[in-house]
Amino acid sequence: MDLSIGTALFLIFSSYLLDAKTRNYTIELSVPNGGPWGEWGPIEFCRKGYAKGFILKVDQWERFQIFKDDTSLNGIRLICTDGSEIQSAVGPWGKWTKTETCPEGSLISFSLRVQKERGIFLDDTSANNIRFSCEHGAVLTGHSTDWGTFGPWSAVCPQGAICGIRTKMEPQTEKGDNTALNDVKFYCCN
């Protein structure tokens, strides 16, 4: 089969672009208590290195807004060791909180705080907070609401550290009970 130089260059260039978006990962980290609603967003990876910290997008509870639809956790952004920031699907509500960074090393496991389904007449929020463990033993907890309970810890990256993220987000509805972020998966790279 005879390939022209243009075709060969196109194949090489498109292969390079595909590799820039994805990385080889060793394991997918998940927890069993994620919320049931929504669709999985894209998987995003640090270009190089690992995740050393995170920022949360949170719709904070407001005391005097009785009929407000609370969504709590709307997004998770990872801070990579190469200086880049990555995120998967993010909800429209809330503001980004302060950055939490490992004092040494990178993120290696996580635990998700989730409020169980509350029934048809009460406001559901689903995922509300997250905490991560770092390579050298530190635990970082996000600045979010305290609804629900933290579930079990995920597995620990067997080698390397967390390098990618994928979030499960309920699409925004005009009427009804929005929950925003429901679940998350992280990816470990060597």
C-alpha positions as CSV (number, residue, x, y, z in Angstrom):
1,M,0.0,0.0,0.0
2,D,1.5,3.3,-1.1
3,L,0.9,6.2,1.3
4,S,1.6,9.8,0.3
5,I,3.7,12.0,2.5
6,G,0.7,14.1,3.4
7,T,-1.3,11.1,4.5
8,A,1.6,9.8,6.6
9,L,2.1,13.2,8.3
10,F,-1.7,13.4,8.9
11,L,-1.6,10.0,10.6
12,I,1.4,10.9,12.7
13,F,0.0,14.3,13.7
14,S,-3.5,13.0,14.6
15,S,-1.9,10.2,16.7
16,Y,0.1,12.8,18.6
17,L,-3.0,14.9,19.3
18,L,-4.8,11.8,20.5
19,D,-1.9,10.9,22.9
20,A,-1.9,14.5,24.2
21,K,-5.5,14.1,25.4
22,T,-5.2,10.6,26.9
23,R,-2.6,8.8,29.0
24,N,-1.9,5.2,29.8
25,Y,-3.3,4.7,33.3
26,T,-2.8,1.7,35.6
27,I,-6.0,1.7,37.6
28,E,-9.3,3.4,37.9
29,L,-10.2,4.5,41.5
30,S,-13.9,4.5,42.5
31,V,-16.1,4.3,45.6
32,P,-19.4,2.5,46.1
33,N,-21.4,5.4,47.5
34,G,-21.7,7.7,44.5
35,G,-25.1,9.2,43.7
36,P,-27.4,7.6,41.1
37,W,-28.2,10.5,38.8
38,G,-26.5,11.9,35.8
39,E,-24.2,11.1,33.0
40,W,-20.4,10.5,33.0
41,G,-18.4,13.4,31.6
42,P,-15.1,13.1,29.7
43,I,-12.0,11.7,31.2
44,E,-9.3,14.4,31.6
45,F,-5.6,13.8,32.4
46,C,-2.7,15.9,33.6
47,R,-0.5,16.5,30.6
48,K,2.5,15.4,32.6
49,G,3.0,14.3,36.2
50,Y,0.3,13.8,38.8
51,A,-2.4,15.7,40.7
52,K,-0.9,17.4,43.8
53,G,-4.0,19.2,44.9
54,F,-7.6,20.2,44.2
55,I,-10.3,22.9,44.2
56,L,-14.0,22.4,44.6
57,K,-16.9,24.3,43.0
58,V,-19.6,24.5,45.7
59,D,-23.1,25.8,45.9
60,Q,-23.1,26.8,49.6
61,W,-26.2,26.5,51.8
62,E,-28.0,29.8,52.5
63,R,-29.8,29.9,55.8
64,F,-32.7,32.2,54.9
65,Q,-33.5,30.7,51.5
66,I,-36.0,28.1,52.5
67,F,-37.2,27.0,49.0
68,K,-33.8,27.2,47.3
69,D,-32.7,24.1,45.4
70,D,-29.4,23.2,46.9
71,T,-26.8,21.3,44.8
72,S,-23.7,21.5,47.0
73,L,-20.8,20.0,45.1
74,N,-20.8,21.1,41.4
75,G,-17.2,20.4,40.3
76,I,-13.7,19.1,41.2
77,R,-10.6,20.6,39.6
78,L,-7.3,18.9,40.0
79,I,-4.0,20.8,40.3
80,C,-1.3,19.0,38.4
81,T,2.4,18.9,39.2
82,D,3.2,20.4,35.7
83,G,1.2,23.6,36.7
84,S,-1.9,22.7,34.6
85,E,-5.5,22.3,36.0
86,I,-8.0,19.7,34.8
87,Q,-11.7,19.0,35.3
88,S,-14.3,16.8,33.8
89,A,-18.0,17.8,33.7
90,V,-18.9,20.8,36.0
91,G,-22.3,22.1,37.2
92,P,-23.5,25.7,36.7
93,W,-24.0,26.6,40.4
94,G,-21.6,27.8,43.1
95,K,-18.1,29.2,43.4
96,W,-14.6,27.8,43.4
97,T,-13.2,27.3,46.9
98,K,-9.6,27.7,48.0
99,T,-6.9,25.3,46.7
100,E,-5.9,22.3,48.9
101,T,-2.4,20.9,48.1
102,C,-0.4,18.0,49.5
103,P,2.5,19.2,51.6
104,E,4.6,16.5,50.0
105,G,3.9,14.2,47.0
106,S,0.7,13.8,45.1
107,L,-2.9,12.5,45.6
108,I,-3.2,8.7,45.9
109,S,-6.8,7.9,47.1
110,F,-10.1,9.5,47.9
111,S,-13.3,9.3,49.9
112,L,-16.6,10.9,48.8
113,R,-19.2,12.5,51.1
114,V,-22.7,11.7,49.8
115,Q,-26.2,12.4,51.0
116,K,-28.5,9.5,50.3
117,E,-31.7,10.0,48.3
118,R,-34.2,11.9,50.5
119,G,-37.5,11.2,48.7
120,I,-39.9,13.0,46.5
121,F,-40.7,16.0,48.8
122,L,-37.2,16.8,50.1
123,D,-34.2,18.4,48.4
124,D,-31.5,16.0,47.2
125,T,-27.9,17.1,46.8
126,S,-26.0,13.8,46.2
127,A,-22.2,14.3,46.4
128,N,-21.3,17.1,48.9
129,N,-17.6,16.9,49.6
130,I,-14.4,14.9,49.0
131,R,-11.2,14.2,50.8
132,F,-7.9,12.9,49.4
133,S,-4.9,11.1,50.9
134,C,-1.5,12.2,49.8
135,E,1.6,10.0,49.3
136,H,3.2,10.8,52.6
137,G,0.2,10.4,54.8
138,A,-1.5,13.8,54.8
139,V,-5.3,13.9,54.3
140,L,-6.9,16.9,52.6
141,T,-10.6,17.7,53.0
142,G,-12.6,20.0,50.7
143,H,-14.4,23.2,51.8
144,S,-18.0,22.2,51.2
145,T,-21.2,21.4,53.0
146,D,-21.4,18.7,55.7
147,W,-24.6,16.9,54.4
148,G,-24.4,13.2,54.2
149,T,-21.6,11.0,55.3
150,F,-18.1,10.1,54.0
151,G,-18.1,6.6,52.5
152,P,-15.2,4.2,52.4
153,W,-11.8,5.1,50.9
154,S,-11.0,4.1,47.4
155,A,-8.1,1.8,46.6
156,V,-4.7,3.4,46.7
157,C,-2.7,4.0,43.5
158,P,-0.4,0.9,43.5
159,Q,2.4,3.0,41.9
160,G,2.6,6.6,40.9
161,A,-0.4,8.8,41.8
162,I,-3.7,10.2,40.5
163,C,-3.3,11.7,37.1
164,G,-6.9,11.9,35.7
165,I,-10.6,12.6,36.6
166,R,-14.1,11.8,35.4
167,T,-17.2,13.2,37.0
168,K,-20.9,12.1,36.8
169,M,-23.1,15.1,36.5
170,E,-26.9,15.4,36.5
171,P,-27.9,17.8,33.7
172,Q,-29.5,21.0,34.8
173,T,-33.3,21.1,34.8
174,E,-35.5,24.2,34.9
175,K,-38.0,22.6,37.3
176,G,-37.4,19.9,39.8
177,D,-34.6,18.9,42.1
178,N,-31.1,19.4,40.7
179,T,-28.2,17.5,42.3
180,A,-25.3,18.5,40.1
181,L,-22.2,16.3,40.9
182,N,-23.1,12.7,41.8
183,D,-20.0,10.6,41.5
184,V,-16.4,10.7,40.5
185,K,-13.6,8.4,39.3
186,F,-9.9,9.0,39.3
187,Y,-7.1,7.4,37.3
188,C,-3.6,6.5,38.5
189,C,-0.5,6.7,36.3
190,N,3.0,5.5,36.8
